[in-house]
Amino acid sequence: MSQFNDVMAVRAAVLTITTDCQLRCSYCFEEDKAHNYMSEDDAMIIIKKLCDNFRENVYTHDPTAKLDISFFGGEPTLNFPIIKAIVEYCNEQEFIVQYGITTNCVHITDEMIDFFYDNNFGILVSIDGTKELHNRNRSNSYDTVVANIKRMFDGGLKLNMEARITIPPKDIRYTFQSMKDMYDLGFDRIAPCFVYDQEWDEEAYQQFEIEIRKIYDFALDKYNSEERRNLQVKNIEDFIYLCYDSDTNDTSPCGFGKNAWVAIGYDGELTPCHQVHTNFRNCEVLHMGNMITDEFDRSVMDMINVQFDRSTCGNCQYNNVCLGGCPAESFTNGHSFNDVNPAVCRHMDIMYHIATEYQDKILHSTNLRSRRLAILKRNLEFKQLLDTAIDHLHQNDINVIMLDFASIQESIFGEEKILLPPYIRLAERYIDIVSDKLLNDVVEELDKYQAIMNGGEMNGDN
């Protein structure tokens, strides 16, 4: 059996610190809702080993790297003392740790608000859009949740909060209204997420397209208005990114089965996905070991990497833009990581056509108040600058080449953090080519000068 540190170089971990929850959401994938809580002793063992692994296998080689810790449940705020203990330990480390939490916002105290603010938590709020839907799916908790969200906004957390709306096919007609209700509530970042392990019929697909078009129209209207308020809808941003320049896409799914990402249960159990801890159908097959008992079996990762094969999608026109859905969900439903849900394929077809239809209109809107799309727009401008500069190389005009060279170098050094890696690599190749060309030109001129000094005859221009 391999050792954890021999295989893993963890950059991100999800900690399921309890399986307990106040709600019983109708669509929840979690089957284990027992009152299980991570103890402080176990939490300290787990976080120390995680930090040691990050320090030795990541930070030593990349001092700019940050460790991401996300708290999950159940409802993680029910085990708030453990969150505090883990964060306190991490804050003492020499590297930066970033924190996130997924919460239903039923149990939010003033202490939690201050703590999340002081430690710059990213907060994913599970809320189901309209009051009617939320109360039907989430135990009549809407008024309590909204009151807590407003308190969190007032406590300075608004910029760090995202609304995650879970939408099963039977509620698809409420998609746009749910998104708009969250925007009206005050969320600038909204992520409508669709349930794929339930049956979708043709009527649901048709309504899905109608609702997505409504969201795009709403966003386009906001991006062309004079309102100075941001709007970031995950579905819009994801698909415009994926569809605009497919050559830059990484179409592998999440960190499932990779050594940089791990999910850890309340009892120290190691799995490749946080869904596994509370899903009885998967827990034995995808059990990778335990942080508390120092067990680690890499055969699960090997199985995932060997079996994960989307070659059947090779002829699909969306192969370069599709992430293939959730592999853990595919495994749960069909005992194969490669059984892409037909609903995922149909949604991809709809989303791709809508995104390509709207992308230019959105990226050229007068008030694009989406940071991620603004970054994409800047990358496309940089790509155009690169293409023009490469064309100029054939003209052999040294003045034009030098101007292009300076502009590209300035962009790389000034905007490295926002430029896409494929464009940076292309720019670096361009710089190497120009540097070699300039060096050759200098050598050629020196040879000419030396010939003149030696009284030789020159053929061609001096």
VMD Tcl script that draws the C-alpha trace (Angstrom):
set ca {
  {0.00 0.00 0.00}
  {1.38 3.38 -1.01}
  {1.85 6.20 1.44}
  {-0.29 9.32 1.09}
  {2.73 11.61 0.68}
  {4.30 9.37 -1.96}
  {1.35 9.87 -4.31}
  {-0.51 13.04 -3.38}
  {0.50 16.66 -3.93}
  {-2.67 18.24 -2.60}
  {-3.54 21.76 -3.65}
  {-7.23 21.56 -2.72}
  {-9.21 19.52 -0.21}
  {-12.89 19.26 0.69}
  {-13.52 18.40 4.33}
  {-16.89 16.87 5.19}
  {-16.84 17.87 8.83}
  {-20.34 16.54 9.56}
  {-23.05 14.53 7.83}
  {-25.73 16.16 9.98}
  {-28.11 18.70 8.43}
  {-31.19 20.63 9.54}
  {-32.88 20.19 6.13}
  {-34.05 17.22 4.08}
  {-33.83 18.60 0.54}
  {-35.92 16.63 -1.94}
  {-33.10 16.21 -4.49}
  {-30.12 15.75 -2.15}
  {-27.54 13.14 -3.25}
  {-26.52 12.49 0.36}
  {-27.85 9.26 1.86}
  {-25.98 9.38 5.15}
  {-27.65 12.05 7.29}
  {-26.62 10.62 10.65}
  {-25.33 12.88 13.42}
  {-21.66 12.29 12.61}
  {-19.22 15.07 13.52}
  {-15.48 15.41 12.98}
  {-13.77 15.62 16.37}
  {-11.14 18.23 17.18}
  {-8.46 15.57 17.69}
  {-9.17 14.04 14.28}
  {-9.38 17.48 12.68}
  {-5.90 18.38 13.94}
  {-4.42 15.11 12.66}
  {-6.02 15.65 9.26}
  {-5.09 19.30 8.80}
  {-1.51 18.79 9.98}
  {-1.01 15.99 7.48}
  {-2.61 18.05 4.72}
  {-0.39 21.04 5.44}
  {2.71 18.84 5.63}
  {1.84 17.28 2.29}
  {1.28 20.68 0.68}
  {4.50 22.07 2.11}
  {6.67 19.13 1.04}
  {5.13 18.26 -2.32}
  {3.82 21.60 -3.60}
  {5.03 24.71 -1.77}
  {8.69 23.68 -1.74}
  {8.62 23.59 -5.54}
  {6.22 26.52 -6.05}
  {6.38 29.21 -3.33}
  {3.51 31.09 -5.01}
  {1.11 28.15 -4.52}
  {-1.89 28.40 -2.18}
  {-3.73 25.62 -0.40}
  {-7.53 25.57 -0.81}
  {-9.62 24.18 2.05}
  {-13.40 23.86 1.58}
  {-15.79 22.94 4.38}
  {-18.70 20.70 3.42}
  {-21.44 18.63 5.03}
  {-24.19 17.90 5.82}
  {-24.31 21.45 7.02}
  {-20.76 22.45 8.05}
  {-21.80 25.39 10.25}
  {-23.21 22.82 12.69}
  {-19.59 21.97 13.47}
  {-18.32 25.55 13.60}
  {-15.78 24.93 16.42}
  {-13.91 22.55 14.08}
  {-13.89 25.17 11.32}
  {-12.32 27.64 13.74}
  {-9.72 25.15 14.96}
  {-8.66 24.21 11.43}
  {-8.45 27.82 10.26}
  {-6.48 28.84 13.34}
  {-3.91 26.13 12.61}
  {-3.69 26.98 8.90}
  {-3.22 30.68 9.59}
  {-0.03 29.86 11.48}
  {1.59 28.29 8.40}
  {4.19 30.04 6.22}
  {2.04 29.61 3.11}
  {-1.36 31.07 2.21}
  {-4.49 28.99 2.78}
  {-7.75 29.98 1.09}
  {-11.07 28.94 2.62}
  {-14.49 28.13 1.27}
  {-17.75 26.79 2.66}
  {-20.99 25.43 1.24}
  {-23.88 26.34 3.54}
  {-27.67 26.38 3.60}
  {-27.54 29.57 5.74}
  {-30.10 28.25 8.20}
  {-27.73 28.52 11.16}
  {-25.62 31.69 10.84}
  {-24.48 33.57 13.95}
  {-22.86 36.99 14.24}
  {-19.65 35.23 15.30}
  {-19.68 33.22 12.07}
  {-20.20 36.34 9.96}
  {-17.24 38.08 11.59}
  {-15.10 34.96 11.32}
  {-15.88 34.42 7.63}
  {-15.11 38.07 6.93}
  {-11.84 38.09 8.89}
  {-10.62 34.97 7.07}
  {-11.85 35.93 3.59}
  {-14.10 32.89 3.14}
  {-15.66 32.13 -0.22}
  {-19.27 31.25 0.56}
  {-21.47 29.08 -1.65}
  {-25.08 29.48 -0.53}
  {-27.46 26.64 -1.36}
  {-30.78 28.35 -2.05}
  {-33.49 27.40 -4.50}
  {-34.51 30.66 -6.11}
  {-38.16 31.46 -5.62}
  {-39.71 31.28 -2.19}
  {-42.23 28.68 -3.32}
  {-39.59 26.33 -4.70}
  {-37.24 26.78 -1.79}
  {-39.89 26.06 0.81}
  {-41.11 23.01 -1.09}
  {-37.61 21.54 -1.48}
  {-35.95 22.87 1.67}
  {-38.26 22.44 4.65}
  {-39.94 25.88 4.62}
  {-36.68 27.61 5.48}
  {-36.80 30.51 2.98}
  {-37.55 33.38 5.37}
  {-34.84 32.28 7.82}
  {-32.28 31.84 5.04}
  {-33.02 35.20 3.39}
  {-32.79 37.02 6.73}
  {-29.39 35.44 7.36}
  {-28.17 36.24 3.85}
  {-29.04 39.91 4.35}
  {-27.14 39.90 7.64}
  {-24.15 38.40 5.85}
  {-24.34 41.07 3.14}
  {-24.45 43.74 5.83}
  {-21.45 42.10 7.49}
  {-19.29 42.72 4.42}
  {-19.50 39.25 2.86}
  {-21.50 40.06 -0.28}
  {-18.55 40.06 -2.70}
  {-17.52 36.59 -1.46}
  {-20.97 34.99 -1.77}
  {-22.47 33.01 -4.63}
  {-26.02 31.66 -4.85}
  {-26.20 28.04 -5.97}
  {-29.67 27.20 -7.28}
  {-30.38 23.49 -7.69}
  {-33.00 22.85 -10.37}
  {-34.55 19.41 -11.04}
  {-36.29 18.86 -14.41}
  {-39.76 19.17 -12.91}
  {-38.95 22.76 -11.87}
  {-37.15 23.81 -15.05}
  {-39.78 26.44 -15.92}
  {-38.72 28.42 -12.85}
  {-35.04 28.68 -13.86}
  {-35.00 32.28 -15.03}
  {-37.26 33.54 -12.26}
  {-35.10 31.80 -9.67}
  {-31.98 33.46 -11.07}
  {-33.67 36.87 -11.17}
  {-34.98 36.50 -7.62}
  {-31.41 35.88 -6.43}
  {-30.18 38.95 -8.31}
  {-33.00 41.02 -6.81}
  {-32.09 39.66 -3.38}
  {-28.60 41.08 -3.85}
  {-26.44 38.27 -5.23}
  {-24.08 39.35 -8.01}
  {-22.76 35.80 -8.53}
  {-25.34 33.15 -9.36}
  {-24.93 29.50 -10.36}
  {-28.04 27.68 -11.60}
  {-27.18 23.96 -11.40}
  {-29.31 21.25 -12.96}
  {-30.10 17.81 -11.55}
  {-29.09 15.10 -14.01}
  {-29.89 11.96 -12.06}
  {-33.61 12.51 -12.66}
  {-35.43 11.90 -15.94}
  {-35.63 14.68 -18.53}
  {-38.32 14.55 -21.21}
  {-38.63 16.54 -24.44}
  {-40.85 19.15 -22.84}
  {-38.23 19.77 -20.15}
  {-35.48 20.19 -22.78}
  {-37.56 22.70 -24.73}
  {-38.32 24.67 -21.58}
  {-34.65 24.53 -20.61}
  {-33.72 26.33 -23.85}
  {-36.40 28.97 -23.26}
  {-35.15 29.61 -19.72}
  {-31.47 29.81 -20.71}
  {-32.30 32.32 -23.45}
  {-34.14 34.43 -20.89}
  {-31.02 34.44 -18.70}
  {-28.79 35.49 -21.61}
  {-31.21 38.26 -22.59}
  {-31.34 39.49 -19.00}
  {-27.54 39.50 -18.73}
  {-27.11 41.26 -22.08}
  {-29.57 43.93 -21.01}
  {-27.63 44.49 -17.77}
  {-24.29 44.59 -19.61}
  {-25.64 47.30 -21.92}
  {-27.21 49.37 -19.15}
  {-25.58 52.11 -17.12}
  {-26.04 50.24 -13.84}
  {-22.81 49.98 -11.92}
  {-23.56 46.55 -10.54}
  {-21.83 43.31 -11.42}
  {-23.59 40.22 -12.74}
  {-21.83 36.88 -13.02}
  {-23.97 33.90 -14.07}
  {-21.88 30.75 -14.04}
  {-23.65 29.10 -16.97}
  {-23.05 32.11 -19.20}
  {-19.41 32.54 -18.20}
  {-18.54 28.84 -18.45}
  {-19.99 28.33 -21.90}
  {-18.77 31.56 -23.46}
  {-15.29 30.66 -22.21}
  {-15.54 27.11 -23.55}
  {-17.03 28.03 -26.92}
  {-14.92 31.03 -27.87}
  {-11.52 29.42 -28.36}
  {-11.74 25.65 -27.94}
  {-7.98 25.27 -28.46}
  {-7.40 26.72 -24.98}
  {-9.84 24.42 -23.19}
  {-9.02 21.83 -20.55}
  {-11.99 19.49 -20.96}
  {-11.03 17.10 -18.19}
  {-13.66 17.16 -15.44}
  {-12.98 18.29 -11.86}
  {-10.11 17.00 -9.71}
  {-11.72 13.55 -9.53}
  {-8.97 10.93 -9.36}
  {-6.10 13.43 -9.55}
  {-3.37 13.73 -6.95}
  {-3.85 17.49 -6.46}
  {-7.38 17.17 -5.05}
  {-8.89 15.05 -2.31}
  {-12.07 14.71 -0.27}
  {-11.82 13.82 3.42}
  {-14.70 12.60 5.55}
  {-15.55 13.40 9.17}
  {-13.74 10.20 10.22}
  {-10.67 10.78 8.03}
  {-11.89 8.66 5.10}
  {-10.17 9.55 1.81}
  {-12.17 9.54 -1.43}
  {-11.80 11.13 -4.88}
  {-15.04 13.13 -4.49}
  {-16.99 14.71 -1.64}
  {-20.19 13.06 -2.90}
  {-18.82 9.65 -1.98}
  {-18.72 10.15 1.81}
  {-22.48 10.32 2.15}
  {-23.42 8.01 -0.73}
  {-23.66 4.42 0.41}
  {-23.61 3.07 -3.16}
  {-20.07 4.32 -3.78}
  {-18.26 4.39 -0.46}
  {-16.59 0.94 -0.55}
  {-15.51 0.90 -4.19}
  {-14.08 4.43 -4.10}
  {-12.55 4.23 -0.62}
  {-8.90 5.38 -0.93}
  {-7.82 5.08 2.68}
  {-7.93 7.06 5.90}
  {-5.92 10.06 7.10}
  {-6.31 9.11 10.77}
  {-5.04 5.55 10.45}
  {-2.42 6.34 7.78}
  {-4.03 4.02 5.24}
  {-3.73 4.89 1.56}
  {-4.49 2.74 -1.46}
  {-3.66 4.32 -4.80}
  {-5.44 1.54 -6.72}
  {-8.63 3.62 -6.73}
  {-6.84 6.48 -8.46}
  {-5.24 4.03 -10.87}
  {-8.65 2.50 -11.59}
  {-10.14 5.93 -12.31}
  {-7.29 6.99 -14.57}
  {-7.27 3.67 -16.46}
  {-11.03 3.39 -16.83}
  {-11.73 7.06 -17.51}
  {-12.00 7.07 -21.29}
  {-14.21 9.38 -23.31}
  {-13.05 8.02 -26.69}
  {-16.69 7.26 -27.48}
  {-17.16 11.04 -27.55}
  {-14.33 11.51 -30.06}
  {-16.61 12.15 -33.02}
  {-18.90 14.52 -31.14}
  {-18.84 18.09 -32.44}
  {-18.71 19.33 -28.84}
  {-15.74 17.20 -27.83}
  {-13.48 20.25 -27.38}
  {-15.95 22.14 -25.21}
  {-17.72 19.46 -23.18}
  {-16.58 18.45 -19.69}
  {-18.67 15.28 -19.83}
  {-20.71 15.74 -16.68}
  {-19.91 14.51 -13.18}
  {-17.83 11.27 -13.21}
  {-18.91 10.36 -9.67}
  {-22.56 10.74 -10.67}
  {-21.95 8.65 -13.80}
  {-20.33 5.94 -11.68}
  {-23.20 5.98 -9.19}
  {-25.85 5.64 -11.87}
  {-24.11 3.28 -14.31}
  {-21.02 1.88 -12.53}
  {-18.84 3.50 -15.19}
  {-17.02 6.82 -15.23}
  {-17.64 7.04 -18.97}
  {-21.43 6.71 -19.10}
  {-22.24 10.30 -19.96}
  {-25.82 11.11 -19.03}
  {-27.91 11.80 -22.18}
  {-29.28 14.89 -20.44}
  {-25.73 16.28 -20.22}
  {-25.29 15.76 -23.97}
  {-28.60 17.42 -24.79}
  {-27.86 20.36 -22.51}
  {-24.45 20.78 -24.15}
  {-26.09 21.00 -27.56}
  {-28.51 23.68 -26.36}
  {-25.97 25.67 -24.36}
  {-23.36 25.61 -27.13}
  {-25.70 27.08 -29.73}
  {-26.99 29.77 -27.38}
  {-23.49 30.71 -26.21}
  {-22.13 31.04 -29.75}
  {-25.16 33.12 -30.70}
  {-24.72 35.58 -27.82}
  {-20.96 35.61 -27.20}
  {-20.00 38.51 -29.48}
  {-22.94 40.61 -28.34}
  {-22.02 40.08 -24.68}
  {-18.26 40.59 -25.06}
  {-18.86 43.82 -27.00}
  {-21.53 45.17 -24.66}
  {-21.09 48.71 -23.39}
  {-20.84 47.89 -19.68}
  {-19.50 44.35 -19.29}
  {-19.64 44.03 -15.52}
  {-18.42 40.47 -15.23}
  {-14.80 40.13 -14.16}
  {-14.37 36.71 -15.73}
  {-15.81 37.76 -19.09}
  {-13.80 40.98 -19.02}
  {-10.67 38.86 -18.56}
  {-11.71 36.68 -21.50}
  {-12.23 39.80 -23.61}
  {-8.73 41.04 -22.72}
  {-7.26 37.63 -23.62}
  {-8.93 37.72 -27.01}
  {-7.53 41.21 -27.60}
  {-4.08 39.91 -26.66}
  {-4.51 36.95 -29.04}
  {-5.38 39.39 -31.84}
  {-2.25 41.43 -31.02}
  {-0.18 38.24 -31.22}
  {-1.69 37.18 -34.55}
  {-0.98 40.62 -36.01}
  {2.58 40.62 -34.67}
  {3.24 37.18 -36.18}
  {1.98 38.44 -39.56}
  {4.30 41.44 -39.29}
  {7.31 39.12 -39.04}
  {6.94 38.33 -42.73}
  {7.11 42.03 -43.68}
  {10.66 42.36 -42.34}
  {10.03 45.94 -41.14}
  {12.28 46.18 -38.09}
  {10.49 49.25 -36.69}
  {7.08 47.55 -36.77}
  {8.53 44.36 -35.30}
  {10.14 46.27 -32.44}
  {6.85 48.03 -31.62}
  {5.00 44.69 -31.59}
  {7.76 43.11 -29.51}
  {7.54 45.86 -26.89}
  {3.73 45.66 -26.69}
  {3.73 41.91 -26.21}
  {6.46 41.99 -23.57}
  {4.60 44.73 -21.70}
  {1.38 42.68 -21.74}
  {3.08 39.53 -20.47}
  {4.87 41.26 -17.61}
  {1.90 43.44 -16.68}
  {-0.98 40.99 -17.12}
  {0.56 37.57 -16.53}
  {-1.99 36.70 -13.84}
  {-4.98 37.09 -16.18}
  {-3.60 35.82 -19.49}
  {-4.52 32.26 -20.45}
  {-1.56 29.83 -20.37}
  {-1.87 28.88 -24.09}
  {-1.61 32.55 -25.05}
  {1.37 33.09 -22.76}
  {3.12 30.09 -24.32}
  {2.39 31.45 -27.80}
  {3.75 34.86 -26.78}
  {6.90 33.29 -25.35}
  {7.52 31.46 -28.63}
  {7.01 34.75 -30.50}
  {9.53 36.50 -28.22}
  {12.07 33.72 -28.83}
  {11.62 34.02 -32.60}
  {11.98 37.81 -32.56}
  {14.99 37.65 -30.23}
  {16.71 35.19 -32.55}
  {15.84 37.33 -35.56}
  {17.18 40.50 -33.93}
  {20.35 38.69 -32.87}
  {20.89 37.39 -36.40}
  {20.31 40.89 -37.81}
  {22.86 42.34 -35.40}
  {25.40 39.66 -36.34}
  {24.79 40.35 -40.02}
  {25.29 44.10 -39.56}
  {28.47 43.50 -37.56}
  {29.79 41.29 -40.35}
  {29.08 44.04 -42.87}
  {30.77 46.62 -40.67}
  {33.80 44.39 -40.22}
  {34.04 43.89 -43.98}
  {34.01 47.66 -44.54}
  {36.66 48.19 -41.88}
  {38.80 45.56 -43.58}
  {38.36 47.29 -46.93}
  {36.38 44.44 -48.39}
  {33.79 44.87 -51.06}
  {30.14 44.64 -50.08}
  {27.48 43.11 -52.21}
  {24.01 44.53 -51.61}
  {22.94 47.27 -49.21}
  {25.28 48.65 -46.49}
}
mol new
graphics top color blue
foreach p $ca { graphics top sphere $p radius 0.5 }
foreach p [lrange $ca 0 end-1] q [lrange $ca 1 end] { graphics top cylinder $p $q radius 0.2 }
display resetview
